[in-house]
Amino acid sequence: MEFCYTLGKITNADMGVAVRLARIATAFIVTAALLLPVRVCLAASAQDNLQNRATRKPYSPSRIEKGLESPQREQWQQPDRVVAALGLQPGDVVADVGAGSGYFSFRLAKTVGSGGKVYAVDIQDEMLAYIRAKMQKTGITNIVPVKSTPIDPMLPPGCCNSILLVNTYHELGDPVALMKNLRKALKPGGIIAIVNWNESVTRKKLYVPMDLLVEQMKLAGFRPSKSHDFLERQYFLVFSQLN
Ligand SMILES: C[S@@+](CC[C@H](N)C(=O)[O-])C[C@H]1O[C@@H](n2cnc3c(N)ncnc32)[C@H](O)[C@@H]1O
């Protein structure tokens, strides 16, 4: 009797509250169910932003002579000015990531001199073979060709004063993962310099917006510390390590 009475008392006294609580709970569940797909979509687009193109094909070695090594490139690429802007010293160790035919590696090797070293890093054997052949032909010995994987540059930890990526960033499937690993290869105070196509480029698949690049670099532990604007078709950003 006491139990029934208590139950009845509770029910009668709190019925309005219980109904309101039930309504609030229902509203909460319905809202959560409606918002779930939105959250999934937002997460998916953030993920898309982190990956430029997971299945992007790398630059074909068959295009080296007409593309990477074409004589006209000097005009728009200004390679000596790019290398000078890195402020390298004789004896420095630098990595050219996505080295391709070594267009920049050989210029970097000249700048750091025989006491320095250039790691020419690429995922394609044909590119590294091209660099080795050119090393033999020119007698240059301070370049070390390195076969990497898409996210692992295969560099010794803390090896480098500077790392350069030219016209490579748009080919990276998982740029944040690669950049995190490149960070491990930098000496304290070491920098990463990135040159990539700006919005003027007609083939849009070559274009990574600068703000997306900066966002991805932040996720990998870098902040933009310098920007050079002497290249008409490309941006040229220098990143320092956070903390
Ligand atoms: C367009 S070429 C640029 C070559 C060179 N940096 C230049 O400016 O002449 C891009 C190069 O990046 C290489 N590559 C693409 N993804 C890479 C990655 N995750 N790690 C290292 N190299 C990569 C490709 O194999 C290709 O040789």
The ligand as an SDF file (V2000), in Angstrom:
LIG
                    3D

 27 29  0  0  0  0  0  0  0  0999 V2000
   56.9620   17.8600  -61.0520 C   0  0  0  0  0  0  0  0  0  0  0  0
   58.2890   16.9430  -60.4330 S   0  0  0  0  0  0  0  0  0  0  0  0
   59.3270   18.2510  -59.8200 C   0  0  0  0  0  0  0  0  0  0  0  0
   60.7730   17.8710  -59.7690 C   0  0  0  0  0  0  0  0  0  0  0  0
   61.7380   18.9350  -59.2240 C   0  0  0  0  0  0  0  0  0  0  0  0
   61.4140   19.3380  -57.8920 N   0  0  0  0  0  0  0  0  0  0  0  0
   61.7800   20.1360  -60.1160 C   0  0  0  0  0  0  0  0  0  0  0  0
   61.2640   21.1940  -59.7280 O   0  0  0  0  0  0  0  0  0  0  0  0
   62.3330   20.0300  -61.2060 O   0  0  0  0  0  0  0  0  0  0  0  0
   57.6620   16.2080  -58.9410 C   0  0  0  0  0  0  0  0  0  0  0  0
   58.5200   15.0790  -58.4130 C   0  0  0  0  0  0  0  0  0  0  0  0
   58.0530   14.7340  -57.1130 O   0  0  0  0  0  0  0  0  0  0  0  0
   58.1470   13.3420  -56.9440 C   0  0  0  0  0  0  0  0  0  0  0  0
   57.2270   12.9710  -55.8600 N   0  0  0  0  0  0  0  0  0  0  0  0
   55.8780   12.8990  -55.8720 C   0  0  0  0  0  0  0  0  0  0  0  0
   55.4110   12.5600  -54.6610 N   0  0  0  0  0  0  0  0  0  0  0  0
   56.4920   12.4320  -53.8570 C   0  0  0  0  0  0  0  0  0  0  0  0
   56.6680   12.0990  -52.4770 C   0  0  0  0  0  0  0  0  0  0  0  0
   55.6270   11.8490  -51.6760 N   0  0  0  0  0  0  0  0  0  0  0  0
   57.9250   12.0550  -51.9640 N   0  0  0  0  0  0  0  0  0  0  0  0
   58.9880   12.3230  -52.7630 C   0  0  0  0  0  0  0  0  0  0  0  0
   58.8940   12.6260  -54.0720 N   0  0  0  0  0  0  0  0  0  0  0  0
   57.6550   12.6950  -54.6120 C   0  0  0  0  0  0  0  0  0  0  0  0
   57.7790   12.7820  -58.3100 C   0  0  0  0  0  0  0  0  0  0  0  0
   58.2680   11.4850  -58.4950 O   0  0  0  0  0  0  0  0  0  0  0  0
   58.4560   13.8050  -59.2390 C   0  0  0  0  0  0  0  0  0  0  0  0
   59.7550   13.4090  -59.5670 O   0  0  0  0  0  0  0  0  0  0  0  0
  1  2  1  0
  2  3  1  0
  2 10  1  0
  3  4  1  0
  4  5  1  0
  5  6  1  0
  5  7  1  0
  7  8  2  0
  7  9  1  0
 10 11  1  0
 11 12  1  0
 11 26  1  0
 12 13  1  0
 13 14  1  0
 13 24  1  0
 14 15  1  0
 14 23  1  0
 15 16  2  0
 16 17  1  0
 17 18  1  0
 17 23  2  0
 18 19  1  0
 18 20  2  0
 20 21  1  0
 21 22  2  0
 22 23  1  0
 24 25  1  0
 24 26  1  0
 26 27  1  0
M  CHG  2   2   1   9  -1
M  END
$$$$
